[in-house]
C-alpha cells in the first residue's frame, strides 16, 4: 500500500491530506514525482463544490468510482480533465468516473472556506498555493523523454512555467465584446481540444494508433485555426500546428506526442480559465434572464 501525507498551503491555511491509494499506483507515483509544486487553484463550473488544479502528468484512470460518491474532504484525480480535486461540500449532478486518492485529515470547514473564496475570487486575482509531500516513499524515476520531440517538450515545459504573453495581450484588447468574447471562446476551444485528445489517446492505446494520429492532427489543426484566427493567440496556434506535424512525421511516437499535446492544451486552457470570473458571470446571467420572456 502506498501511504503518504501531503500538505496544501494556501496563504495562511494549512490543509493536510492523507494519500492512500493502493489501487492507483501510477497516479500516486506521478503525483509524488511532481512535488513540491506551486499550483493555481480553480473553481468547479458544473459539480460546484470542489476546488481543483491541473495535474502536470497524463495517467489513465485506475479503479475509478463515481464522483458523486466522493464525500467532502475527498481528494481525487479526474483523468479526462486532468484535474486534481478536493471536494468541500455536497456536489451537484455530474456524471464522471474518477480515481480516489485520499482525503483531507484536517477541518473540512477550513477547506470549505477556501473553496468559497476560490469561487468568489477566480478571475479577480491569482489564486496560488503550494503542494508538498511531508511524508512519502521515494517516487519512481520518470522515463527519459524522446529526443525527437525536444521542440514539443520545450513548448510544454514553457507553458507550465508561466502564462503565455499572448493572454495578457488578449486581455488588453478593447472593442465590442472585447476581451470577454475571445477569452471565453479561447478557453472553450483549448478545453475541448484537451478532452478530445484524451479520447484520441484512448483509441491509440486500444490498438489503432494510425487512426488516432490522423484524428488528432485534424483536431489540433482545427483548434489552432480557431485560437489563432478568432482569438489572436497566434503563437499558441502555431505550437498546436507543430504538434499536428509531429504526428505526421513520427507515427511510431504517436502515444508520446499525444501525451505532450494533452499537457500543452490542458495548461493553456488553465491559464485562460484562471482569467474568467465565473461567479460574476453566473450572477450576471441570472440577472439578465430574470425577466426573460419568449
C-alpha positions in Angstrom: 0.0 0.0 0.0 1.2 3.5 -0.9 0.7 5.8 2.0 1.8 9.4 2.1 0.9 12.7 3.7 0.7 15.9 1.7 0.3 19.5 2.7 -1.7 22.1 0.7 -0.7 25.6 1.8 -2.8 28.5 0.6 -2.0 31.8 2.3 -2.2 31.2 6.0 -4.2 28.0 5.6 -2.6 24.6 6.0 -4.6 21.6 4.8 -3.1 18.1 5.4 -4.1 15.4 3.0 -3.6 11.6 3.6 -2.8 9.8 0.4 -3.9 6.2 0.4 -4.4 4.7 -3.0 -3.1 1.1 -3.3 -5.4 0.8 -6.3 -3.8 3.7 -8.1 0.0 3.2 -8.1 0.7 5.0 -11.4 -1.3 8.1 -10.4 0.3 8.1 -7.0 3.8 7.8 -8.4 3.2 10.6 -11.0 1.8 12.9 -8.3 4.7 12.3 -5.9 7.2 12.9 -8.8 5.6 16.3 -9.4 6.1 17.6 -5.8 6.8 20.1 -4.5 4.7 22.2 -6.8 3.3 25.7 -7.0 -0.3 25.3 -8.1 -3.1 27.6 -9.2 -6.5 26.9 -7.7 -9.6 27.0 -9.8 -13.3 26.7 -9.1 -15.6 24.0 -10.5 -18.1 25.0 -13.1 -20.6 22.2 -13.1 -20.4 20.0 -9.9 -19.9 23.1 -7.9 -18.3 22.4 -4.6 -14.7 21.4 -5.2 -11.5 23.2 -5.8 -9.2 21.9 -8.5 -5.8 22.4 -10.1 -4.2 20.9 -13.2 -2.0 17.8 -12.9 1.4 18.0 -14.7 1.1 14.4 -15.8 -1.0 12.1 -18.0 -2.1 8.9 -16.3 -5.0 6.6 -17.2 -7.9 6.1 -14.8 -7.2 3.5 -12.1 -10.0 1.7 -10.2 -12.4 4.5 -10.8 -15.5 5.4 -8.8 -18.5 7.8 -9.3 -17.6 11.3 -8.5 -21.0 11.8 -6.8 -20.0 9.3 -4.2 -16.9 11.3 -3.1 -17.6 12.9 0.4 -16.5 16.3 1.5 -12.8 16.2 2.1 -12.2 13.6 -0.6 -9.1 14.0 -2.8 -9.3 12.7 -6.3 -7.9 12.7 -9.8 -10.1 13.2 -12.8 -8.1 11.8 -15.8 -10.1 13.1 -18.8 -9.9 16.7 -17.5 -6.5 16.2 -15.8 -7.7 17.7 -12.6 -6.6 17.0 -9.0 -9.5 18.0 -6.8 -10.6 18.5 -3.2 -14.3 18.2 -2.6 -15.5 20.6 0.1 -19.3 20.2 0.1 -22.1 18.2 -1.5 -21.8 18.0 -5.3 -24.3 18.9 -7.9 -25.3 16.5 -10.6 -22.4 15.3 -12.7 -21.5 12.1 -14.5 -17.8 11.3 -14.2 -15.6 8.4 -13.2 -12.6 9.5 -11.0 -9.7 8.0 -9.2 -10.0 8.4 -5.4 -6.6 9.2 -4.0 -7.2 10.0 -0.3 -8.8 12.6 1.9 -8.3 15.7 3.9 -7.3 14.9 7.5 -7.9 18.4 8.8 -11.0 20.5 9.3 -13.4 20.3 6.3 -14.9 23.7 7.3 -11.5 25.3 6.6 -11.4 23.6 3.2 -14.9 24.9 2.6 -13.9 28.4 3.4 -11.1 28.2 0.9 -13.5 26.7 -1.7 -15.9 29.6 -1.3 -13.0 32.1 -1.6 -11.8 30.4 -4.8 -15.4 30.5 -6.2 -15.7 34.2 -5.5 -12.3 35.4 -6.5 -11.3 33.4 -9.5 -10.7 35.8 -12.4 -10.0 38.7 -10.0 -6.6 37.6 -8.7 -4.1 34.8 -9.0 -5.0 32.0 -6.5 -1.7 30.3 -5.8 -1.0 27.5 -3.3 1.9 25.1 -2.6 1.5 21.3 -2.6 4.2 19.4 -0.9 4.8 15.8 0.4 5.6 15.8 4.1 5.8 12.1 4.4 6.1 9.9 1.4 8.1 7.0 -0.2 10.6 7.8 -2.8 8.9 8.3 -6.1 9.8 6.1 -9.1 12.1 7.8 -11.7 10.4 9.2 -14.8 11.1 7.8 -18.2 13.5 9.7 -20.4 11.9 11.9 -23.0 12.2 11.2 -26.7 14.9 13.4 -28.2 13.0 13.6 -31.5 10.3 15.6 -29.6 12.7 18.1 -28.0 10.9 21.1 -29.5 7.5 20.0 -28.3 8.7 19.1 -24.9 10.3 22.6 -24.6 7.0 24.2 -25.6 5.1 22.1 -23.0 7.6 23.0 -20.3 7.5 26.7 -21.2 3.7 26.9 -20.8 3.8 25.1 -17.5 6.4 27.6 -16.2 4.3 30.8 -17.0 1.3 32.1 -18.8 1.8 32.9 -22.5 2.3 36.6 -23.1 -0.4 36.4 -25.7 -3.1 36.0 -22.9 -2.1 39.4 -21.4 -2.3 40.9 -24.9 -5.7 39.4 -25.4 -6.9 40.9 -22.1 -5.6 44.3 -23.1 -7.7 44.4 -26.3 -10.7 46.8 -26.3 -13.7 46.9 -28.6 -17.2 45.3 -28.9 -17.3 42.3 -26.6 -13.5 42.5 -26.0 -11.8 41.0 -24.3 -14.6 38.7 -22.9 -15.6 37.2 -26.2 -12.3 35.8 -27.4 -11.2 34.9 -23.8 -14.2 32.7 -23.2 -14.1 31.2 -26.7 -10.4 30.5 -26.4 -10.8 28.7 -23.1 -13.6 26.6 -24.7 -11.5 25.7 -27.8 -8.5 24.8 -25.7 -10.5 22.8 -23.2 -12.4 21.0 -26.0 -9.1 20.1 -27.7 -7.7 18.8 -24.4 -10.6 16.5 -23.8 -10.7 15.4 -27.4 -7.0 14.5 -27.3 -7.7 12.3 -24.3 -10.2 10.4 -26.5 -7.7 10.0 -29.3 -5.1 8.8 -26.8 -7.5 6.1 -25.6 -8.0 4.9 -29.2 -4.3 4.8 -29.7 -3.8 2.7 -26.5 -6.6 0.5 -27.7 -4.5 -0.6 -30.7 -5.4 1.8 -33.5 -2.6 4.3 -33.3 -2.8 5.2 -37.0 -6.5 6.3 -36.8 -5.8 8.1 -33.5 -2.9 10.1 -35.0 -5.0 11.0 -38.1 -7.9 12.2 -36.0 -5.7 14.0 -33.5 -3.9 16.0 -36.1 -7.2 17.3 -37.5 -8.3 18.2 -34.0 -5.1 20.1 -33.4 -5.3 21.9 -36.7 -8.9 22.9 -36.1 -8.2 24.3 -32.6 -5.1 26.0 -33.9 -7.1 27.8 -36.6 -9.7 29.0 -34.1 -7.2 30.1 -31.4 -5.1 31.9 -33.9 -7.7 33.2 -36.4 -10.5 34.0 -34.0 -8.8 34.7 -30.7 -5.4 36.1 -31.8 -3.4 33.5 -29.9 -1.2 33.1 -32.9 1.9 31.7 -31.2 -0.1 29.1 -29.4 -1.9 28.2 -32.5 1.4 27.7 -34.3 2.6 25.4 -31.5 -0.5 23.2 -31.9 0.2 23.1 -35.6 3.7 21.8 -34.8 2.1 19.0 -32.7 0.0 18.0 -35.7 3.0 18.0 -37.9 4.9 15.8 -35.5 2.1 13.2 -35.6 2.6 13.0 -39.4 6.4 12.9 -39.1 6.8 10.4 -36.2 4.0 7.9 -36.5 5.8 5.5 -34.1 5.8 8.2 -31.4 2.0 8.8 -31.5 1.5 7.9 -27.8 4.3 10.2 -26.6 3.2 13.1 -28.9 -0.4 12.8 -27.7 0.7 13.0 -24.0 2.8 16.1 -24.7 -0.1 17.7 -26.6 -2.6 16.9 -23.8 -0.3 18.6 -21.3 0.2 21.6 -23.5 -3.5 22.1 -24.3 -4.6 21.5 -20.7 -2.2 24.1 -19.3 -3.3 26.6 -22.0 -6.9 26.1 -21.0 -6.0 26.5 -17.3 -4.2 29.8 -17.9 -7.3 31.1 -19.8 -9.7 29.7 -17.2 -7.9 31.5 -14.4 -8.8 34.9 -16.0 -12.5 34.2 -16.2 -14.6 35.4 -13.2 -17.2 32.6 -13.4 -19.0 33.6 -10.2 -19.7 37.1 -11.6 -20.8 35.7 -14.9 -23.2 33.4 -13.2 -24.8 36.4 -11.3 -24.9 38.4 -14.5 -26.6 35.6 -16.4 -29.2 35.1 -13.7 -29.9 38.8 -13.6 -30.2 39.2 -17.3 -32.7 36.3 -17.6 -34.8 37.2 -14.5 -37.4 38.8 -16.7 -36.8 36.7 -19.9 -39.9 36.2 -22.0 -40.1 34.0 -25.1 
